[in-house]
Amino acid sequence: MTLHGMEHALSGEYDIAHGDGLAALLIEWMKFTESVRKDRFKQLGKNVFGESDGIAATEKWLQKIGMDSRLKRLGVKEEDFDKLSKNVLKTGFWVAMNPVSLDKESISGIYKRSY
């Protein structure tokens, strides 16, 4: 759910399909969350992709299906990250449920790394 809240700010500001925005953010969100979801991501890799590294396997799969876009390619402007991060916290109440605490700086960091 928390990743969806981060994406809603993007598609609310830009003409981006929800799935494209999710795909662009997914890998960096997984990396940010890995410290508390390591076992879950390993299970994903093993059970879905037959690989030990779920994040790398997911990234490879996104590339294979042509969903490995970056925010820059989707037309997001880097100077909007601060505004987008504030909007996430204002409208995406469920970000409080993220397994690793999300604040304006961490959300902006995920956007930056997804750029």
C-alpha positions as CSV (number, residue, x, y, z in Angstrom):
1,M,0.0,0.0,0.0
2,T,2.7,2.5,0.8
3,L,4.3,2.3,-2.6
4,H,0.8,3.1,-4.1
5,G,0.7,6.3,-2.0
6,M,4.0,7.3,-3.4
7,E,2.8,6.7,-6.9
8,H,-0.5,8.5,-6.4
9,A,1.4,11.7,-5.9
10,L,3.1,11.1,-9.3
11,S,0.0,10.3,-11.3
12,G,-1.8,13.1,-9.6
13,E,0.8,15.6,-10.8
14,Y,1.7,14.0,-14.2
15,D,0.0,12.1,-16.9
16,I,1.4,8.8,-15.8
17,A,-0.4,5.5,-15.7
18,H,-0.5,4.0,-12.2
19,G,1.3,0.8,-13.3
20,D,4.1,2.7,-15.0
21,G,4.7,4.8,-11.9
22,L,4.6,1.8,-9.6
23,A,7.1,0.0,-11.8
24,A,9.4,3.0,-11.8
25,L,9.4,3.1,-8.0
26,L,9.3,-0.5,-7.1
27,I,13.0,-1.5,-7.1
28,E,14.1,1.5,-5.1
29,W,11.2,1.1,-2.6
30,M,12.2,-2.6,-2.2
31,K,15.8,-1.7,-1.6
32,F,14.7,0.9,1.0
33,T,12.5,-1.6,2.7
34,E,14.8,-4.6,2.4
35,S,16.3,-4.2,5.9
36,V,13.0,-5.4,7.4
37,R,11.7,-7.5,4.5
38,K,14.8,-9.4,3.5
39,D,13.2,-12.9,4.1
40,R,10.0,-11.8,2.2
41,F,12.0,-10.6,-0.8
42,K,14.1,-13.9,-0.7
43,Q,10.8,-15.8,-0.8
44,L,9.6,-13.7,-3.7
45,G,12.8,-14.5,-5.6
46,K,12.6,-18.2,-4.8
47,N,8.9,-18.8,-5.2
48,V,8.2,-16.6,-8.2
49,F,11.4,-16.4,-10.1
50,G,13.4,-19.4,-9.0
51,E,16.3,-17.1,-7.9
52,S,17.7,-16.2,-4.5
53,D,17.7,-12.4,-4.9
54,G,14.1,-11.3,-5.2
55,I,15.0,-7.7,-5.9
56,A,17.4,-8.5,-8.7
57,A,14.9,-11.0,-10.1
58,T,12.1,-8.5,-10.0
59,E,14.3,-5.9,-11.7
60,K,15.3,-8.4,-14.4
61,W,11.6,-9.3,-14.9
62,L,10.6,-5.6,-15.3
63,Q,13.3,-5.2,-17.9
64,K,12.1,-8.3,-19.8
65,I,8.5,-7.0,-19.9
66,G,9.5,-3.5,-20.9
67,M,8.4,-1.9,-17.6
68,D,11.8,-0.8,-16.4
69,S,11.1,2.9,-16.8
70,R,12.7,5.6,-14.7
71,L,10.9,8.7,-13.5
72,K,12.9,10.8,-15.8
73,R,11.6,8.9,-18.8
74,L,8.1,9.3,-17.5
75,G,8.5,13.0,-17.6
76,V,8.8,13.7,-13.9
77,K,10.8,16.8,-13.0
78,E,13.5,16.4,-10.4
79,E,12.7,19.8,-8.9
80,D,9.2,18.5,-8.0
81,F,10.5,15.8,-5.6
82,D,10.1,18.0,-2.6
83,K,6.5,18.9,-3.5
84,L,5.6,15.3,-4.4
85,S,7.0,14.0,-1.1
86,K,4.9,16.6,0.8
87,N,1.9,15.5,-1.1
88,V,2.5,11.8,-0.3
89,L,2.5,12.6,3.4
90,K,-0.6,14.8,3.1
91,T,-2.7,12.5,1.0
92,G,-1.3,9.0,1.6
93,F,-2.1,8.3,5.2
94,W,-1.1,4.6,4.8
95,V,2.6,5.5,4.3
96,A,2.6,5.4,8.1
97,M,2.2,1.6,7.8
98,N,5.4,1.2,5.8
99,P,7.7,-1.3,7.5
100,V,10.5,1.2,7.5
101,S,9.6,4.8,8.6
102,L,8.9,7.1,5.6
103,D,9.4,10.8,6.0
104,K,9.7,13.6,3.4
105,E,13.4,13.0,3.0
106,S,13.2,9.2,2.6
107,I,10.3,9.5,0.1
108,S,12.3,12.2,-1.8
109,G,15.3,9.8,-1.8
110,I,13.3,7.0,-3.3
111,Y,12.1,9.4,-6.0
112,K,15.7,10.5,-6.6
113,R,17.1,7.0,-6.8
114,S,14.2,6.1,-9.2
115,Y,15.0,8.9,-11.5
